[in-house]
């Protein structure tokens, strides 16, 4: 009689697994729209801010100023056009959905690929900055000029 009661009180393993997975999903903290905005802002702006002194040194102050102002106006124009397209499209549409509505299926694919390349570029730029910073620290500590690849190999191992 005892064994029958234990068998009837046990839940199926699939149901237990679903409950555990759902509880883990419920524990994940979602970003609010404002937190998402600031996360994207940090990602877009941090690389530019980190490289600005070196770029100004390389290009000169006048070229850097003109390039920054031109970049501002181009970005502002593109942002206004994107917001106008979003108003005419479905509510909550992504970049790819807006591109599909305006340029068709091929436009959606091109937009997805370009977004992927852009994010990959941010990651590569950040890794390059970390690599150069680590090389600079090692060079100053050991008073040597180490090859950047020797610094990059351990960095690549930590990422994999």
C-alpha positions as CSV (number, residue, x, y, z in Angstrom):
1,X,0.0,0.0,0.0
2,X,2.9,2.3,0.8
3,X,4.5,1.9,-2.6
4,X,1.3,2.6,-4.4
5,X,0.9,5.9,-2.5
6,X,4.5,6.9,-3.4
7,X,3.9,6.1,-7.1
8,X,0.7,8.1,-7.3
9,X,2.3,11.1,-5.5
10,X,5.3,11.4,-7.8
11,X,5.0,13.8,-10.7
12,X,6.2,12.8,-14.2
13,X,9.8,13.6,-14.9
14,X,8.9,15.8,-17.9
15,X,6.5,17.9,-15.8
16,X,9.2,18.4,-13.1
17,X,11.7,19.4,-15.8
18,X,9.2,22.0,-17.3
19,X,8.5,23.5,-13.8
20,X,12.3,23.8,-13.1
21,X,13.0,25.4,-16.5
22,X,10.1,27.8,-16.1
23,X,11.2,28.8,-12.6
24,X,14.7,29.5,-14.0
25,X,13.2,31.6,-16.8
26,X,11.1,33.6,-14.3
27,X,14.3,34.3,-12.3
28,X,16.0,36.1,-15.2
29,X,15.8,39.8,-14.8
30,X,14.5,41.6,-17.9
31,X,15.7,45.0,-18.9
32,X,13.3,47.9,-18.8
33,X,13.1,50.1,-22.0
34,X,15.3,52.7,-20.2
35,X,17.9,50.1,-19.2
36,X,18.0,48.8,-22.7
37,X,18.5,52.3,-24.1
38,X,21.4,52.9,-21.8
39,X,22.9,49.5,-22.6
40,X,22.8,50.3,-26.3
41,X,24.1,53.8,-25.7
42,X,27.1,52.4,-23.7
43,X,27.9,49.9,-26.5
44,X,27.7,52.5,-29.3
45,X,29.5,55.3,-27.5
46,X,32.2,53.6,-25.5
47,X,34.4,52.5,-28.4
48,X,34.3,56.0,-29.9
49,X,35.1,57.6,-26.6
50,X,38.0,55.2,-26.0
51,X,39.6,55.8,-29.4
52,X,38.9,59.6,-29.6
53,X,42.3,60.8,-28.3
54,X,44.3,58.6,-30.6
55,X,42.1,59.4,-33.6
56,X,42.4,63.1,-32.9
57,X,46.2,62.7,-32.8
58,X,46.2,60.8,-36.1
59,X,43.8,63.0,-38.0
60,X,44.4,66.4,-36.5
61,X,41.9,68.5,-34.6
62,X,40.3,70.2,-37.6
63,X,39.6,67.0,-39.5
64,X,38.3,65.3,-36.3
65,X,36.0,68.2,-35.6
66,X,34.6,68.3,-39.2
67,X,34.2,64.5,-39.2
68,X,32.4,64.5,-35.9
69,X,30.0,67.3,-37.0
70,X,29.3,65.5,-40.3
71,X,28.8,62.2,-38.5
72,X,26.3,63.9,-36.2
73,X,24.2,65.3,-39.0
74,X,24.3,62.1,-40.9
75,X,23.2,60.1,-37.8
76,X,20.5,62.7,-37.0
77,X,19.1,62.4,-40.6
78,X,19.2,58.6,-40.5
79,X,17.5,58.5,-37.1
80,X,14.7,60.8,-38.2
81,X,14.1,58.7,-41.3
82,X,14.1,55.5,-39.2
83,X,11.5,57.0,-36.8
84,X,9.3,58.1,-39.7
85,X,9.4,54.6,-41.2
86,X,8.6,53.1,-37.8
87,X,5.5,55.3,-37.4
88,X,4.2,54.0,-40.7
89,X,5.0,50.3,-39.9
90,X,3.6,47.9,-37.4
91,X,3.8,48.7,-33.7
92,X,7.0,47.4,-32.1
93,X,8.6,46.6,-35.4
94,X,12.3,45.6,-35.4
95,X,14.9,47.0,-37.8
96,X,14.5,43.9,-40.0
97,X,10.7,44.2,-40.1
98,X,10.9,47.9,-41.1
99,X,13.4,47.0,-43.8
100,X,11.1,44.2,-45.0
101,X,8.2,46.6,-45.2
102,X,10.1,49.2,-47.2
103,X,12.6,47.1,-49.2
104,X,11.2,43.6,-49.3
105,X,12.6,40.3,-48.2
106,X,16.1,41.0,-49.5
107,X,16.2,44.3,-47.5
108,X,15.4,42.4,-44.4
109,X,18.2,40.0,-45.0
110,X,20.7,42.8,-45.8
111,X,19.6,44.6,-42.6
112,X,20.1,41.5,-40.5
113,X,23.6,40.9,-42.0
114,X,24.6,44.5,-41.5
115,X,23.4,44.6,-37.9
116,X,25.4,41.4,-37.3
117,X,28.5,42.9,-38.9
118,X,28.1,46.0,-36.8
119,X,27.9,44.1,-33.5
120,X,30.9,42.0,-34.5
121,X,32.8,45.2,-35.3
122,X,32.0,46.5,-31.8
123,X,33.3,43.3,-30.2
124,X,36.5,43.3,-32.3
125,X,37.1,47.0,-31.5
126,X,36.7,46.4,-27.8
127,X,39.0,43.4,-27.9
128,X,41.6,45.4,-29.8
129,X,41.4,48.2,-27.2
130,X,41.9,45.7,-24.4
131,X,44.7,44.0,-26.2
132,X,46.6,47.3,-26.8
133,X,46.0,48.3,-23.2
134,X,47.4,45.0,-21.9
135,X,50.4,45.3,-24.2
136,X,51.0,48.8,-22.9
137,X,50.9,47.7,-19.3
138,X,53.2,44.7,-19.9
139,X,55.6,46.9,-21.9
140,X,55.8,49.4,-19.1
141,X,56.2,46.8,-16.3
142,X,58.9,44.7,-18.0
143,X,60.5,47.6,-20.0
144,X,60.2,45.7,-23.2
145,X,58.4,45.8,-26.5
146,X,56.4,42.6,-26.6
147,X,54.6,41.4,-29.7
148,X,50.9,42.0,-29.5
149,X,50.2,38.4,-30.6
150,X,51.8,37.1,-27.3
151,X,49.3,39.2,-25.4
152,X,46.4,38.2,-27.6
153,X,46.8,34.4,-27.3
154,X,46.0,34.3,-23.6
155,X,43.1,36.7,-24.2
156,X,41.7,34.5,-26.9
157,X,42.0,31.5,-24.6
158,X,40.0,33.2,-21.8
159,X,37.2,33.9,-24.3
160,X,36.9,30.4,-25.6
